[in-house]
Amino acid sequence: MTFRLRIAISACLLGQPVRYDGADKRQAWLEHIQNVDWISICPEVEAGMSVPREKIQVELAEGEFKLMAIESRRDWSEAMDDVANHWILQLQKRQVSGYVFKSRSPSCGLQGVPLYASDGSLVERQAQGRFAQRVGEYLPDLPLIEETQMGIEGPRNEFFIRAQQFHRQCHFD
C-alpha cells in the first residue's frame, strides 16, 4: 500500500469556483502530484461569504488588523477567526501534514497581502491573510507554502519533504 500525505489546500487552487468573482485559480502543477489526499478549504465561503461576493481586504484600524468588505464595510474578522479555530482543530484531527495557501489573498496569503488603512489608502507595509495567520500562529510547525512557490520544482519538493517529516514526527498511523 502506498503512503498518502494529507495536505490542506485553498479550494480555488483545486479548480473550485469559490473566488469573489466566481472564478477559480486551478494550478497546473497539481497534475504532477501523486500520493496526496487534498483537503479543500475556502475559509471565505465557510465564513458565510457568497459566490460571487464583494471584495474584502486586510485593514489596519486603531492598531488592529481587520478583515473588511470594501464597499459595505462589513467586518468579517470574527467570522474568519471562528472558521480558523474550527479548521485548526480539524487539521490536527485529520492528521494534515501541510497546507498550500492562495497567495496575496486577504484570508489565505502567507505574505505580501496588501494592507490598507480604514480610509482605503494603501499602507506601506504588508500583511498576512487573516485565516493563514491564525493557522500559522496555532500550528507553527505545520509546513505552509503558497501556490506561487509550489509552481517551482525546488520549493515544491522541499515542501513535500517537510510535510513527510512533519507526518513522521506528529502522526502515528
C-alpha positions in Angstrom: 0.0 0.0 0.0 1.3 3.5 -1.0 1.7 6.1 1.7 -0.5 9.2 1.1 0.0 12.6 2.7 -3.0 14.7 3.7 -2.4 18.3 2.6 -4.9 21.1 3.0 -5.2 23.5 0.1 -7.2 26.6 -0.8 -10.2 25.4 -2.7 -9.8 27.8 -5.6 -6.4 26.2 -6.4 -8.1 22.8 -6.9 -10.4 24.4 -9.5 -13.4 25.1 -7.4 -15.2 28.3 -8.4 -15.2 29.9 -5.0 -13.4 33.2 -5.5 -15.0 36.6 -5.1 -15.7 36.8 -8.8 -16.9 33.2 -9.1 -13.7 32.0 -10.8 -11.1 29.6 -9.7 -7.3 29.5 -9.8 -6.7 25.9 -10.8 -2.9 25.1 -10.7 -1.2 23.1 -13.5 1.4 21.7 -11.1 -1.4 19.7 -9.4 -1.4 17.3 -12.3 2.1 16.1 -11.4 1.4 15.4 -7.7 0.9 11.8 -6.6 0.1 10.2 -3.3 -1.6 13.2 -1.8 -5.1 13.4 -0.4 -6.1 17.1 -0.8 -8.3 18.7 1.8 -10.1 21.5 0.1 -10.8 24.6 2.2 -12.3 28.0 1.3 -12.4 30.0 4.6 -14.3 32.9 3.0 -17.2 30.7 1.9 -17.2 28.9 5.2 -17.3 32.3 7.0 -20.6 32.9 5.1 -19.5 34.9 2.1 -21.4 34.3 -1.1 -20.0 33.4 -4.6 -19.7 35.9 -6.2 -19.2 38.3 -3.4 -17.9 41.8 -2.6 -14.1 42.1 -2.4 -12.5 42.1 1.1 -9.2 43.5 2.3 -7.0 43.5 5.3 -7.1 46.8 7.1 -5.1 48.4 9.9 -7.6 50.2 12.1 -6.7 51.5 15.6 -3.7 49.2 15.8 -5.7 46.1 14.9 -5.8 44.1 11.7 -9.4 43.7 10.4 -10.9 41.8 7.5 -13.2 44.3 5.9 -15.6 44.3 3.0 -14.6 47.2 0.8 -18.0 48.6 -0.1 -20.4 47.6 2.6 -17.7 48.0 5.3 -18.8 44.7 7.0 -16.2 43.4 9.4 -15.6 39.7 8.7 -12.8 39.4 11.3 -14.7 37.4 13.9 -16.4 35.1 11.4 -13.0 34.3 9.9 -11.5 33.7 13.3 -14.3 31.2 14.0 -13.6 29.4 10.8 -9.9 29.4 11.6 -10.5 27.9 15.1 -12.6 25.2 13.6 -10.0 24.3 10.9 -7.1 24.4 13.3 -8.8 21.5 15.3 -9.7 19.7 12.1 -6.2 19.9 10.6 -4.9 18.2 13.8 -7.8 15.7 13.9 -7.4 14.7 10.2 -3.6 14.4 10.6 -2.9 17.0 7.9 0.8 17.4 7.2 1.0 20.6 5.3 -1.1 23.5 3.8 -1.0 25.2 0.4 -2.4 28.7 0.5 -3.5 31.1 -2.2 -1.0 34.0 -2.4 -2.0 37.6 -1.7 -5.4 36.6 -0.5 -6.8 38.6 2.3 -7.8 35.4 4.0 -5.1 32.9 2.8 -2.0 34.8 1.8 1.1 33.9 3.8 2.9 37.1 2.9 2.7 40.1 0.7 -1.0 40.7 1.3 -1.8 44.4 0.6 -2.6 46.2 3.8 -5.0 49.2 3.8 -5.9 51.9 6.2 -9.6 52.3 7.0 -9.9 55.2 4.6 -8.9 52.9 1.8 -5.3 54.1 1.3 -2.6 51.6 0.9 -0.3 51.2 3.9 3.4 50.8 3.1 3.9 47.5 4.9 2.2 44.3 4.0 0.2 41.7 6.0 -0.8 38.0 6.1 -4.2 36.8 5.3 -6.3 36.5 8.5 -7.0 32.8 8.2 -3.4 31.9 7.2 -2.1 34.0 10.0 -4.2 32.1 12.6 -3.2 28.7 11.2 0.5 29.6 11.3 0.1 31.1 14.8 -1.6 28.0 16.3 0.2 25.3 14.3 3.7 26.8 14.0 5.4 23.6 12.9 2.9 22.7 10.1 4.6 23.2 6.7 3.0 26.1 4.9 3.5 27.3 1.4 1.8 29.4 -1.3 0.8 28.2 -4.7 3.3 30.5 -6.4 6.2 28.6 -4.7 4.5 25.2 -5.5 4.8 26.0 -9.2 8.6 25.8 -8.9 10.0 22.3 -8.6 12.7 23.0 -5.9 10.4 24.7 -3.4 7.6 22.2 -4.1 9.9 19.2 -3.5 11.2 20.9 -0.3 7.6 21.4 0.9 6.8 17.7 0.4 10.0 16.6 2.3 9.0 18.9 5.2 5.4 17.5 5.1 6.7 13.9 5.2 9.0 14.8 8.1 6.1 16.5 9.9 3.9 13.5 9.4 6.5 11.1 10.9 7.1 13.4 13.9 3.4 14.2 14.6 1.2 11.5 13.4 1.2 7.9 14.4 -0.5 5.7 11.9 
